């Protein structure tokens, strides 16, 4: 629903949450969905996107290594150095060993998207970030560490599976 929400004010989040919950068949979750969305739009990377060229719910696809790789990027913020991939996460996980596992899984996913975007744009993607939404406070921004290593790993996996 954040692909439609007013990122500047968030004024329409309540109505967007009602519509999205109805579309997804999760009636009665409107308040929870709205709270998650409000936490996301308060994240500094999302605030930065307001005044920068950006794309929401961006479909990307490209032939890489003999296969087609495709996916949706929640938010792509263009920068002078290429851009930043932002992925909203609304699933909740404990702050224990499971956290590292989840971030590792998402790191691989975003790195593959990074390879695709670099191929499509012909310029680098400078980084990626998870925006871990919360119902009880601001979203947590989790920069993907060792981003260039993640891109190299994604390229190797794509090449090996081709």
DSSP file (Angstrom, degrees, kcal/mol; ACC not computed):
  #  RESIDUE AA STRUCTURE BP1 BP2  ACC     N-H-->O    O-->H-N    N-H-->O    O-->H-N    TCO  KAPPA ALPHA  PHI   PSI    X-CA   Y-CA   Z-CA
    1    1 A X    >>        0   0    0      0, 0.0     3,-1.7     0, 0.0     4,-1.3   0.000 360.0 360.0 360.0 -18.1    0.0    0.0    0.0
    2    2 A X  T 34  +     0   0    0      1,-0.3     5,-0.1     2,-0.2    11,-0.0   0.668 360.0  73.5 -69.1 -13.7    3.0    2.3    0.4
    3    3 A X  T 34 S+     0   0    0      1,-0.2    -1,-0.3    53,-0.1    53,-0.1   0.729 110.1  30.1 -68.7 -18.6    3.2    2.5   -3.4
    4    4 A X  T <4 S+     0   0    0     -3,-1.7    -2,-0.2     2,-0.1    -1,-0.2   0.634  96.4 107.4-110.2 -21.1    0.1    4.7   -3.2
    5    5 A X  S  < S-     0   0    0     -4,-1.3     2,-1.0     1,-0.1     3,-0.1  -0.201  79.4-106.9 -66.3 150.2    0.4    6.5    0.1
    6    6 A X     >  -     0   0    0      1,-0.2     4,-2.0     2,-0.1     7,-0.1  -0.676  32.2-167.7 -74.2 104.7    1.3   10.1    0.5
    7    7 A X  T  4 S+     0   0    0     -2,-1.0    -1,-0.2     1,-0.2    43,-0.1   0.775  80.3  57.5 -69.1 -25.8    4.9    9.8    1.7
    8    8 A X  T  4 S+     0   0    0      1,-0.1    -1,-0.2    42,-0.1    -2,-0.1   0.943 129.3   4.1 -71.6 -47.7    5.1   13.5    2.6
    9    9 A X  T  4 S-     0   0    0      0, 0.0    -2,-0.2     0, 0.0    -1,-0.1   0.700  75.8-142.8-113.2 -26.0    2.2   13.7    5.0
   10   10 A X    ><  +     0   0    0     -4,-2.0     3,-1.8     1,-0.1     4,-0.3   0.620  54.3 139.5  69.4  10.8    0.8   10.1    5.4
   11   11 A X  T 3   +     0   0    0      1,-0.3     3,-0.3     2,-0.1     4,-0.2   0.773  68.2  46.3 -60.5 -27.7   -2.6   11.7    5.6
   12   12 A X  T 3> S+     0   0    0      1,-0.2     4,-2.6    -6,-0.1    -1,-0.3   0.338  80.0 102.6 -97.9   7.4   -4.2    9.0    3.4
   13   13 A X  H <> S+     0   0    0     -3,-1.8     4,-2.8     1,-0.2     5,-0.2   0.886  77.8  54.5 -62.5 -40.2   -2.6    6.0    5.2
   14   14 A X  H  > S+     0   0    0     -4,-0.3     4,-1.9    -3,-0.3    -1,-0.2   0.937 113.1  42.0 -58.1 -47.8   -5.8    5.1    7.1
   15   15 A X  H  > S+     0   0    0     -4,-0.2     4,-2.3     1,-0.2    -1,-0.2   0.889 114.4  51.7 -67.9 -39.2   -7.9    4.9    3.9
   16   16 A X  H  X S+     0   0    0     -4,-2.6     4,-2.8     1,-0.2     5,-0.2   0.890 108.6  51.9 -64.0 -38.6   -5.1    3.1    2.0
   17   17 A X  H  X S+     0   0    0     -4,-2.8     4,-2.6    -5,-0.2     5,-0.2   0.914 109.1  49.4 -64.5 -42.7   -4.9    0.5    4.8
   18   18 A X  H  X S+     0   0    0     -4,-1.9     4,-2.1    -5,-0.2    -2,-0.2   0.936 114.1  45.6 -60.7 -46.5   -8.6   -0.2    4.7
   19   19 A X  H  X S+     0   0    0     -4,-2.3     4,-2.3     2,-0.2    -2,-0.2   0.913 114.5  47.3 -64.6 -43.7   -8.5   -0.6    0.9
   20   20 A X  H  X S+     0   0    0     -4,-2.8     4,-2.2     2,-0.2    -2,-0.2   0.907 111.3  50.4 -67.3 -41.4   -5.4   -2.8    1.0
   21   21 A X  H  X>S+     0   0    0     -4,-2.6     5,-2.5    -5,-0.2     4,-0.8   0.904 111.6  48.6 -63.3 -40.1   -6.7   -5.0    3.8
   22   22 A X  H ><5S+     0   0    0     -4,-2.1     3,-0.5    -5,-0.2    -2,-0.2   0.918 111.8  49.4 -64.3 -42.6  -10.0   -5.5    1.9
   23   23 A X  H 3<5S+     0   0    0     -4,-2.3    -2,-0.2     1,-0.2    -1,-0.2   0.855 116.1  42.4 -64.9 -34.8   -8.1   -6.3   -1.3
   24   24 A X  H 3<5S-     0   0    0     -4,-2.2    -1,-0.2    -5,-0.2    -2,-0.2   0.504 111.2-119.3 -91.0  -5.4   -5.9   -8.9    0.6
   25   25 A X  T <<5S+     0   0    0     -4,-0.8     2,-0.3    -3,-0.5    -3,-0.2   0.799  74.0 128.3  73.1  28.4   -8.8  -10.3    2.5
   26   26 A X    > < -     0   0    0     -5,-2.5     3,-1.5    -6,-0.2    -4,-0.1  -0.497  38.9-176.9-112.8  61.5   -7.4   -9.4    5.9
   27   27 A X  T 3   +     0   0    0     -2,-0.3    -9,-0.0     1,-0.2    -5,-0.0  -0.289  64.7  28.2 -61.5 138.5  -10.4   -7.7    7.3
   28   28 A X  T 3  S+     0   0    0    -10,-0.1    -1,-0.2     1,-0.0     3,-0.2   0.409  93.7  94.6  91.4  -1.8  -10.0   -6.1   10.7
   29   29 A X    <>  +     0   0    0     -3,-1.5     4,-2.7     1,-0.2     5,-0.3   0.271  47.5 111.4-101.4  10.1   -6.2   -5.6   10.4
   30   30 A X  H  > S+     0   0    0      1,-0.2     4,-2.7     2,-0.2     5,-0.2   0.882  76.5  48.2 -53.2 -46.6   -6.6   -2.0    9.2
   31   31 A X  H  > S+     0   0    0     -3,-0.2     4,-2.3     2,-0.2    -1,-0.2   0.897 113.2  47.7 -65.4 -39.5   -5.1   -0.4   12.3
   32   32 A X  H  > S+     0   0    0      2,-0.2     4,-2.3     1,-0.2    -2,-0.2   0.934 113.5  46.8 -65.7 -46.4   -2.1   -2.7   12.3
   33   33 A X  H  X S+     0   0    0     -4,-2.7     4,-2.3     1,-0.2    -2,-0.2   0.909 112.7  50.3 -62.9 -42.2   -1.4   -2.2    8.7
   34   34 A X  H  X S+     0   0    0     -4,-2.7     4,-2.6    -5,-0.3    -1,-0.2   0.909 109.9  50.4 -62.9 -41.7   -1.8    1.6    9.1
   35   35 A X  H  X S+     0   0    0     -4,-2.3     4,-2.0     2,-0.2    99,-0.3   0.909 110.4  49.6 -64.1 -41.5    0.6    1.6   12.1
   36   36 A X  H  X S+     0   0    0     -4,-2.3     4,-1.7     1,-0.2    98,-0.3   0.921 112.8  47.4 -61.8 -43.7    3.2   -0.4   10.1
   37   37 A X  H  X S+     0   0    0     -4,-2.3     4,-2.3     1,-0.2    -2,-0.2   0.899 109.3  53.1 -65.7 -41.1    2.9    2.0    7.2
   38   38 A X  H  X S+     0   0    0     -4,-2.6     4,-0.8     1,-0.2    -1,-0.2   0.890 107.7  51.6 -62.6 -37.9    3.2    5.1    9.4
   39   39 A X  H  < S+     0   0    0     -4,-2.0   100,-1.1    95,-0.3     3,-0.5   0.901 109.5  51.5 -65.4 -37.5    6.4    3.7   10.9
   40   40 A X  H >< S+     0   0    0     -4,-1.7     3,-1.7     1,-0.2     6,-0.3   0.926 105.9  51.8 -65.0 -45.3    7.8    3.2    7.4
   41   41 A X  H 3< S+     0   0    0     -4,-2.3    -1,-0.2     1,-0.3    -2,-0.2   0.670 104.5  58.7 -72.0 -11.5    7.1    6.7    6.1
   42   42 A X  T 3< S+     0   0    0     -4,-0.8    -1,-0.3    -3,-0.5    -2,-0.2   0.569  80.4 112.0 -86.4  -9.6    8.9    8.2    9.2
   43   43 A X  S X> S-     0   0    0     -3,-1.7     4,-2.3    -4,-0.4     3,-0.6  -0.397  76.6-125.2 -65.6 138.3   12.1    6.3    8.3
   44   44 A X  H 3> S+     0   0    0      1,-0.2     4,-2.4     2,-0.2     5,-0.2   0.851 108.9  54.5 -54.3 -39.0   14.9    8.7    7.2
   45   45 A X  H 3> S+     0   0    0      1,-0.2     4,-1.4     2,-0.2    -1,-0.2   0.877 110.5  46.4 -65.2 -34.9   15.5    7.0    3.9
   46   46 A X  H <> S+     0   0    0     -3,-0.6     4,-0.9    -6,-0.3    -2,-0.2   0.887 110.8  51.8 -73.1 -38.9   11.8    7.3    3.0
   47   47 A X  H >X S+     0   0    0     -4,-2.3     3,-0.6     1,-0.2     4,-0.5   0.892 108.9  52.6 -61.4 -38.8   11.9   11.0    4.1
   48   48 A X  H >< S+     0   0    0     -4,-2.4     3,-0.7     1,-0.2     4,-0.4   0.861 102.1  59.7 -63.9 -35.8   14.9   11.4    1.8
   49   49 A X  H >< S+     0   0    0     -4,-1.4     3,-1.0     1,-0.2    -1,-0.2   0.772  87.8  75.2 -65.4 -26.3   13.0    9.9   -1.1
   50   50 A X  H << S+     0   0    0     -4,-0.9    -1,-0.2    -3,-0.6    -2,-0.2   0.894 107.8  29.4 -55.1 -43.5   10.3   12.6   -0.9
   51   51 A X  T << S+     0   0    0     -3,-0.7     2,-0.3    -4,-0.5    -1,-0.3   0.329 113.5  74.3-102.6   7.1   12.5   15.2   -2.5
   52   52 A X  S <  S-     0   0    0     -3,-1.0     2,-0.2    -4,-0.4    27,-0.1  -0.826  96.9 -89.5-113.7 155.4   14.7   12.9   -4.6
   53   53 A X        +     0   0    0     -2,-0.3    25,-2.6    25,-0.2     2,-0.3  -0.469  63.5 163.0 -58.8 131.9   13.8   11.1   -7.8
   54   54 A X  E     -A   77   0A   0     23,-0.2     2,-0.4    -2,-0.2    23,-0.2  -0.973  32.4-145.8-151.3 162.9   12.3    7.8   -6.7
   55   55 A X  E     -A   76   0A   0     21,-2.0    21,-2.6    -2,-0.3     2,-0.4  -0.999  13.2-152.8-135.1 133.3   10.3    4.9   -7.9
   56   56 A X  E    S+A   75   0A   0     -2,-0.4    19,-0.2     1,-0.2     3,-0.2  -0.868  76.0   3.2-111.3 143.3    7.8    2.9   -5.8
   57   57 A X  E    S-     0   0A   0     17,-2.2     2,-0.6    -2,-0.4    -1,-0.2   0.941  86.0-171.5  50.6  53.7    6.8   -0.8   -6.4
   58   58 A X  E     -A   73   0A   0     15,-2.5    15,-2.8    -3,-0.3     2,-0.4  -0.673  15.3-145.7 -85.1 116.5    9.3   -0.9   -9.3
   59   59 A X  E     -A   72   0A   0     -2,-0.6     2,-0.4    13,-0.2    13,-0.2  -0.692  21.6-176.6 -81.0 129.0    9.2   -4.0  -11.4
   60   60 A X  E     +A   71   0A   0     11,-2.9    11,-2.2    -2,-0.4     2,-0.3  -0.978   9.2 164.3-127.9 143.1   12.6   -5.0  -12.7
   61   61 A X  E     +A   70   0A   0     -2,-0.4     2,-0.3     9,-0.2     9,-0.2  -0.977   2.2 158.9-155.0 143.0   13.5   -7.9  -15.0
   62   62 A X  E     -A   69   0A   0      7,-2.0     7,-2.9    -2,-0.3     2,-0.6  -0.976  42.7-108.6-161.7 150.4   16.6   -8.8  -17.0
   63   63 A X  E     +A   68   0A   0     -2,-0.3     2,-0.4     5,-0.2     5,-0.3  -0.763  45.7 170.2 -82.3 120.4   18.2  -11.7  -18.6
   64   64 A X  E >   -A   67   0A   0      3,-3.3     3,-1.4    -2,-0.6    -2,-0.1  -0.994  62.0 -10.2-136.4 126.7   21.3  -12.5  -16.6
   65   65 A X  T 3  S-     0   0    0     -2,-0.4    -1,-0.1     1,-0.3     3,-0.1   0.842 129.2 -51.1  57.9  36.0   23.5  -15.6  -16.9
   66   66 A X  T 3  S+     0   0    0      1,-0.2     2,-0.3     0, 0.0    -1,-0.3   0.574 123.3  84.4  80.7   8.6   21.1  -17.3  -19.3
   67   67 A X  E <  S-A   64   0A   0     -3,-1.4    -3,-3.3    -5,-0.1     2,-0.6  -0.955  78.7-112.4-137.8 159.8   18.0  -16.9  -17.0
   68   68 A X  E     -A   63   0A   0     -2,-0.3     2,-0.5    -5,-0.3    -5,-0.2  -0.819  28.2-165.4 -94.1 126.5   15.5  -14.2  -16.5
   69   69 A X  E     +A   62   0A   0     -7,-2.9    -7,-2.0    -2,-0.6     2,-0.3  -0.946  18.0 164.4-111.8 129.4   15.6  -12.6  -13.0
   70   70 A X  E     +A   61   0A   0     -2,-0.5     2,-0.3    -9,-0.2    -9,-0.2  -0.968   4.8 133.9-144.8 158.6   12.7  -10.5  -12.0
   71   71 A X  E     -A   60   0A   0    -11,-2.2   -11,-2.9    -2,-0.3     2,-0.4  -0.976  45.8 -91.2 178.4 178.7   11.1   -8.9   -8.9
   72   72 A X  E     -A   59   0A   0     -2,-0.3     2,-0.5   -13,-0.2   -13,-0.2  -0.947  24.7-152.2-114.9 132.5    9.6   -5.8   -7.3
   73   73 A X  E     -A   58   0A   0    -15,-2.8   -15,-2.5    -2,-0.4   -16,-0.2  -0.908   8.7-148.6-102.2 125.7   11.5   -3.2   -5.5
   74   74 A X  E    S-     0   0A   0     -2,-0.5   -17,-2.2    12,-0.4     2,-0.3   0.923  80.5  -2.4 -60.4 -46.1    9.5   -1.4   -2.8
   75   75 A X  E     -AB  56  86A   0     11,-1.7    11,-3.1   -19,-0.2     2,-0.5  -0.967  58.8-168.5-150.8 129.4   11.4    1.8   -3.2
   76   76 A X  E     -AB  55  85A   0    -21,-2.6   -21,-2.0    -2,-0.3     2,-0.6  -0.976  11.3-162.0-120.2 117.4   14.3    2.8   -5.3
   77   77 A X  E     -AB  54  84A   0      7,-2.4     7,-2.2    -2,-0.5   -23,-0.2  -0.879  14.6-137.9-102.5 117.6   15.8    6.2   -4.4
   78   78 A X        +     0   0    0    -25,-2.6     2,-0.3    -2,-0.6     5,-0.3  -0.521  27.9 176.3 -74.9 139.9   18.0    7.7   -7.2
   79   79 A X    >   -     0   0    0      3,-0.4     3,-1.5    -2,-0.2    47,-0.0  -0.854  47.2-102.0-134.1 169.8   21.3    9.3   -6.0
   80   80 A X  T 3  S+     0   0    0     -2,-0.3    -2,-0.0     1,-0.3    -1,-0.0   0.790 123.9  51.4 -62.5 -26.4   24.2   10.9   -7.7
   81   81 A X  T 3  S-     0   0    0     42,-0.0    -1,-0.3     0, 0.0     2,-0.3   0.277 132.7 -83.0 -96.6  10.6   26.1    7.6   -7.0
   82   82 A X  S <  S-     0   0    0     -3,-1.5    -3,-0.4    43,-0.1     2,-0.3  -0.561  72.9 -71.4 128.3 -69.6   23.5    5.4   -8.6
   83   83 A X        -     0   0    0     -5,-0.3    43,-1.4    -2,-0.3    44,-1.2  -0.856  30.4-107.6 157.7 168.0   20.7    4.6   -6.1
   84   84 A X  E     -Bc  77 127A   0     -7,-2.2    -7,-2.4    -2,-0.3     2,-0.5  -0.991  21.9-141.9-127.3 129.5   19.5    2.8   -3.0
   85   85 A X  E     -Bc  76 128A   0     42,-2.1    44,-2.6    -2,-0.4     2,-0.4  -0.793  19.3-165.0 -89.6 129.2   17.2   -0.2   -3.0
   86   86 A X  E     -Bc  75 129A   0    -11,-3.1   -11,-1.7    -2,-0.5     2,-0.5  -0.963   5.6-170.0-118.7 131.6   14.7    0.0   -0.1
   87   87 A X  E     - c   0 130A   0     42,-2.4    44,-2.5    -2,-0.4     2,-0.3  -0.974  14.7-143.0-124.2 118.1   12.7   -3.0    1.0
   88   88 A X  E     - c   0 131A   0     -2,-0.5     2,-0.5    42,-0.2    44,-0.2  -0.613  14.6-163.2 -77.8 135.4    9.9   -2.7    3.6
   89   89 A X  E     + c   0 132A   0     42,-2.7    44,-2.6    -2,-0.3    -2,-0.0  -0.978  20.7 167.8-123.3 120.0    9.6   -5.6    6.0
   90   90 A X        +     0   0    0     -2,-0.5     2,-0.1    42,-0.2    -1,-0.1   0.514  48.8 103.5-106.2  -9.9    6.4   -6.0    8.0
   91   91 A X        -     0   0    0      1,-0.1     2,-0.4    43,-0.0    42,-0.1  -0.474  69.0-132.9 -70.9 148.2    7.1   -9.5    9.3
   92   92 A X        +     0   0    0     -2,-0.1     2,-0.3    40,-0.0    -2,-0.1  -0.836  28.3 172.3-107.0 139.6    8.2   -9.5   12.9
   93   93 A X        -     0   0    0     -2,-0.4     2,-0.0     3,-0.0     6,-0.0  -0.985  33.9-101.9-142.9 153.3   11.1  -11.4   14.2
   94   94 A X        -     0   0    0     -2,-0.3     2,-1.5     1,-0.1     5,-0.3  -0.311  33.3-112.9 -72.1 158.3   12.9  -11.5   17.5
   95   95 A X  S    S+     0   0    0      3,-0.1     2,-0.2     4,-0.1    -1,-0.1  -0.442  88.0  85.4 -88.8  62.3   16.2   -9.7   18.1
   96   96 A X  S >> S-     0   0    0     -2,-1.5     3,-1.2     0, 0.0     4,-0.9  -0.409 105.7 -45.2-134.4-149.5   18.2  -13.0   18.5
   97   97 A X  H 3> S+     0   0    0      1,-0.3     4,-1.6     2,-0.2     3,-0.2   0.809 129.9  65.1 -60.4 -29.4   19.9  -15.4   16.1
   98   98 A X  H 3> S+     0   0    0      1,-0.2     4,-2.7     2,-0.2    -1,-0.3   0.837  92.6  63.1 -63.6 -30.7   16.8  -15.3   13.9
   99   99 A X  H <> S+     0   0    0     -3,-1.2     4,-2.8    -5,-0.3     5,-0.2   0.942 103.2  46.6 -57.7 -49.6   17.5  -11.7   13.1
  100  100 A X  H  X S+     0   0    0     -4,-0.9     4,-2.4     1,-0.2    -1,-0.2   0.892 112.0  51.7 -62.4 -39.9   20.9  -12.5   11.5
  101  101 A X  H  X S+     0   0    0     -4,-1.6     4,-2.2     2,-0.2    -1,-0.2   0.932 112.0  46.0 -62.1 -45.9   19.3  -15.3    9.5
  102  102 A X  H  X S+     0   0    0     -4,-2.7     4,-2.6     1,-0.2     5,-0.2   0.943 113.1  48.3 -63.4 -47.5   16.5  -13.0    8.2
  103  103 A X  H  X S+     0   0    0     -4,-2.8     4,-2.5     1,-0.2    -1,-0.2   0.895 110.5  52.8 -61.9 -38.9   18.8  -10.2    7.3
  104  104 A X  H  X S+     0   0    0     -4,-2.4     4,-1.8    -5,-0.2    -1,-0.2   0.908 109.8  48.1 -61.6 -42.7   21.1  -12.6    5.5
  105  105 A X  H  X S+     0   0    0     -4,-2.2     4,-1.9     1,-0.2    -2,-0.2   0.931 114.6  45.1 -63.2 -46.3   18.2  -13.9    3.4
  106  106 A X  H  X S+     0   0    0     -4,-2.6     4,-2.8     1,-0.2     5,-0.2   0.849 107.3  59.8 -68.1 -33.1   17.0  -10.4    2.6
  107  107 A X  H  X S+     0   0    0     -4,-2.5     4,-2.1    -5,-0.2    -1,-0.2   0.919 106.5  47.3 -59.1 -44.9   20.6   -9.4    1.8
  108  108 A X  H  X S+     0   0    0     -4,-1.8     4,-2.0     2,-0.2    -2,-0.2   0.921 112.4  49.5 -63.1 -44.3   20.8  -12.1   -0.9
  109  109 A X  H  X S+     0   0    0     -4,-1.9     4,-2.1     1,-0.2    -2,-0.2   0.940 113.2  45.3 -60.3 -48.6   17.5  -11.0   -2.4
  110  110 A X  H  X S+     0   0    0     -4,-2.8     4,-2.5     1,-0.2    -1,-0.2   0.847 109.4  56.0 -67.9 -33.1   18.4   -7.3   -2.5
  111  111 A X  H  X S+     0   0    0     -4,-2.1     4,-2.3    -5,-0.2    -1,-0.2   0.905 106.4  50.3 -65.3 -40.0   21.8   -8.1   -4.0
  112  112 A X  H  X S+     0   0    0     -4,-2.0     4,-2.1     2,-0.2    -2,-0.2   0.936 111.1  48.9 -62.4 -44.4   20.2  -10.0   -6.9
  113  113 A X  H  X S+     0   0    0     -4,-2.1     4,-2.9     1,-0.2    -2,-0.2   0.902 108.6  55.1 -59.3 -39.3   17.9   -7.0   -7.4
  114  114 A X  H  X S+     0   0    0     -4,-2.5     4,-2.6     1,-0.2    -2,-0.2   0.905 106.2  50.0 -59.8 -42.9   21.0   -4.8   -7.3
  115  115 A X  H  X S+     0   0    0     -4,-2.3     4,-2.1     2,-0.2    -1,-0.2   0.918 112.4  48.1 -61.2 -43.8   22.6   -6.8  -10.1
  116  116 A X  H  X S+     0   0    0     -4,-2.1     4,-2.4     2,-0.2    -2,-0.2   0.937 112.5  47.6 -63.1 -47.2   19.5   -6.5  -12.2
  117  117 A X  H  X S+     0   0    0     -4,-2.9     4,-3.1     1,-0.2     5,-0.3   0.903 110.3  52.4 -64.0 -41.0   19.2   -2.8  -11.7
  118  118 A X  H  X>S+     0   0    0     -4,-2.6     4,-2.3    -5,-0.2     5,-0.5   0.910 110.8  47.8 -61.6 -40.2   22.8   -2.2  -12.5
  119  119 A X  H  <5S+     0   0    0     -4,-2.1    -2,-0.2    -5,-0.2    -1,-0.2   0.914 115.1  45.3 -65.6 -41.1   22.4   -4.1  -15.7
  120  120 A X  H  <5S+     0   0    0     -4,-2.4    -2,-0.2     1,-0.2    -1,-0.2   0.904 122.9  34.0 -69.6 -41.1   19.3   -2.2  -16.6
  121  121 A X  H  <5S-     0   0    0     -4,-3.1    -2,-0.2     2,-0.2    -1,-0.2   0.711  95.3-134.2 -88.4 -21.2   20.7    1.3  -15.7
  122  122 A X  T  <5S+     0   0    0     -4,-2.3     2,-0.3    -5,-0.3    -3,-0.2   0.770  76.9  87.2  70.0  24.2   24.3    0.7  -16.7
  123  123 A X  S   <S-     0   0    0     -5,-0.5    -1,-0.3    -6,-0.3    -2,-0.2  -0.971  83.9 -84.6-149.5 161.9   25.4    2.3  -13.5
  124  124 A X        -     0   0    0     -2,-0.3     2,-0.6    -3,-0.1    -9,-0.1  -0.233  22.6-135.9 -72.5 154.5   26.0    1.1   -9.9
  125  125 A X        -     0   0    0    -43,-0.2   -41,-0.2     1,-0.1   -43,-0.1  -0.959  18.0-155.7-101.1 121.0   23.6    0.7   -7.1
  126  126 A X        -     0   0    0    -43,-1.4     2,-0.3    -2,-0.6   -42,-0.2   0.699  57.3 -34.3 -78.7 -18.8   25.3    2.2   -4.1
  127  127 A X  E     -c   84   0A   0    -44,-1.2   -42,-2.1    20,-0.1     2,-0.3  -0.994  47.1-126.2-179.7 178.7   23.5    0.3   -1.4
  128  128 A X  E     -c   85   0A   0     16,-0.3    16,-2.8    -2,-0.3     2,-0.3  -0.977  17.8-167.3-145.5 155.8   20.4   -1.3   -0.1
  129  129 A X  E     -cD  86 143A   0    -44,-2.6   -42,-2.4    -2,-0.3     2,-0.4  -0.999  16.1-139.4-148.6 139.9   18.4   -1.0    3.1
  130  130 A X  E     -cD  87 142A   0     12,-2.5    12,-3.0    -2,-0.3     2,-0.7  -0.827  11.1-155.5 -93.1 138.0   15.7   -2.8    5.0
  131  131 A X  E     -cD  88 141A   0    -44,-2.5   -42,-2.7    -2,-0.4     2,-1.0  -0.912  11.6-157.6-112.8 100.9   13.0   -0.7    6.6
  132  132 A X  E     -cD  89 140A   0      8,-2.9     8,-2.3    -2,-0.7   -42,-0.2  -0.689  14.4-145.9 -84.9 103.0   11.7   -3.0    9.4
  133  133 A X        -     0   0    0    -44,-2.6     2,-0.3    -2,-1.0   -97,-0.1  -0.324  15.9-167.7 -73.1 150.1    8.2   -1.6   10.1
  134  134 A X        -     0   0    0      3,-0.4   -95,-0.3   -98,-0.3     3,-0.2  -0.961  27.0-149.0-137.2 153.2    6.8   -1.7   13.6
  135  135 A X  S    S+     0   0    0     -2,-0.3    -1,-0.1     1,-0.1     3,-0.1   0.615  98.6  50.4 -92.0 -14.6    3.4   -1.1   15.2
  136  136 A X  S    S-     0   0    0      2,-0.1     2,-0.3     1,-0.1    -1,-0.1   0.093 121.8 -24.8-115.5  22.4    4.8    0.3   18.4
  137  137 A X  S    S-     0   0    0     -3,-0.2    -3,-0.4  -102,-0.1    -1,-0.1  -0.982  94.3 -22.6 161.7-169.2    7.2    2.9   17.2
  138  138 A X        -     0   0    0     -2,-0.3   -99,-0.1     1,-0.1   -98,-0.1  -0.267  67.8-100.7 -68.1 153.0    9.5    4.1   14.4
  139  139 A X        -     0   0    0   -100,-1.1     2,-0.5  -101,-0.1    -6,-0.2  -0.330  33.6-122.2 -66.3 153.1   10.7    1.7   11.8
  140  140 A X  E     -D  132   0A   0     -8,-2.3    -8,-2.9   -97,-0.1     2,-0.5  -0.873  17.0-143.2 -98.9 128.7   14.2    0.4   12.1
  141  141 A X  E     -D  131   0A   0     -2,-0.5     2,-0.5   -10,-0.2   -10,-0.2  -0.816  15.9-172.1 -91.0 128.3   16.6    1.1    9.2
  142  142 A X  E     -D  130   0A   0    -12,-3.0   -12,-2.5    -2,-0.5     2,-0.1  -0.876  11.7-151.0-122.9  96.8   19.0   -1.8    8.6
  143  143 A X  E     -D  129   0A   0     -2,-0.5     2,-0.7   -14,-0.2   -14,-0.3  -0.408  26.0-113.2 -63.9 141.7   21.6   -1.0    6.0
  144  144 A X    >   -     0   0    0    -16,-2.8     3,-0.5    -2,-0.1   -16,-0.3  -0.682  38.2-135.7 -77.3 116.6   22.8   -4.0    4.0
  145  145 A X  T 3  S+     0   0    0     -2,-0.7     5,-0.2     1,-0.2    -1,-0.0  -0.342  78.0  14.2 -77.1 156.1   26.4   -4.4    5.1
  146  146 A X  T 3> S+     0   0    0      3,-0.1     4,-2.3     1,-0.1     3,-0.3   0.914  76.2 176.3  47.8  51.9   29.2   -5.1    2.8
  147  147 A X  H <> S+     0   0    0     -3,-0.5     4,-2.3     1,-0.2     5,-0.2   0.877  72.3  50.6 -56.4 -45.4   27.0   -4.3   -0.2
  148  148 A X  H  > S+     0   0    0      1,-0.2     4,-2.1     2,-0.2    -1,-0.2   0.869 110.2  50.8 -66.8 -34.0   29.6   -4.6   -2.9
  149  149 A X  H  > S+     0   0    0     -3,-0.3     4,-2.6     2,-0.2    -1,-0.2   0.903 108.3  53.2 -64.1 -40.6   30.5   -8.1   -1.5
  150  150 A X  H  X S+     0   0    0     -4,-2.3     4,-2.3     1,-0.2    -2,-0.2   0.899 108.3  49.9 -61.5 -40.9   26.8   -9.0   -1.6
  151  151 A X  H  X S+     0   0    0     -4,-2.3     4,-2.4     2,-0.2    -1,-0.2   0.922 110.8  49.3 -63.4 -43.7   26.6   -7.9   -5.3
  152  152 A X  H  X S+     0   0    0     -4,-2.1     4,-2.2     1,-0.2    -2,-0.2   0.914 111.1  49.7 -61.8 -42.6   29.7  -10.0   -6.1
  153  153 A X  H  X S+     0   0    0     -4,-2.6     4,-2.4     1,-0.2    -1,-0.2   0.909 110.4  50.6 -61.6 -42.9   28.2  -13.0   -4.3
  154  154 A X  H  X S+     0   0    0     -4,-2.3     4,-2.5     1,-0.2    -2,-0.2   0.906 109.1  51.1 -63.2 -41.7   24.9  -12.6   -6.2
  155  155 A X  H  X S+     0   0    0     -4,-2.4     4,-2.6     1,-0.2    -1,-0.2   0.917 110.3  49.6 -61.6 -42.7   26.7  -12.5   -9.5
  156  156 A X  H  X S+     0   0    0     -4,-2.2     4,-2.6     2,-0.2    -2,-0.2   0.917 111.6  48.1 -62.2 -44.1   28.6  -15.7   -8.7
  157  157 A X  H  X S+     0   0    0     -4,-2.4     4,-1.8     2,-0.2    -2,-0.2   0.918 112.3  49.0 -63.7 -43.2   25.4  -17.5   -7.7
  158  158 A X  H  X S+     0   0    0     -4,-2.5     4,-0.5     1,-0.2    -2,-0.2   0.929 113.5  47.0 -62.0 -44.8   23.7  -16.3  -10.9
  159  159 A X  H >< S+     0   0    0     -4,-2.6     3,-0.7     1,-0.2    -2,-0.2   0.894 111.9  50.6 -63.4 -40.7   26.6  -17.5  -13.0
  160  160 A X  H 3< S+     0   0    0     -4,-2.6    -1,-0.2     1,-0.2    -2,-0.2   0.810 112.2  46.1 -69.0 -30.3   26.8  -20.8  -11.2
  161  161 A X  H 3<        0   0    0     -4,-1.8    -1,-0.2     1,-0.2    -2,-0.2   0.471 360.0 360.0 -92.2  -1.8   23.1  -21.6  -11.7
  162  162 A X    <<        0   0    0     -3,-0.7    -1,-0.2    -4,-0.5    -2,-0.1   0.498 360.0 360.0 -75.3 360.0   23.1  -20.6  -15.4
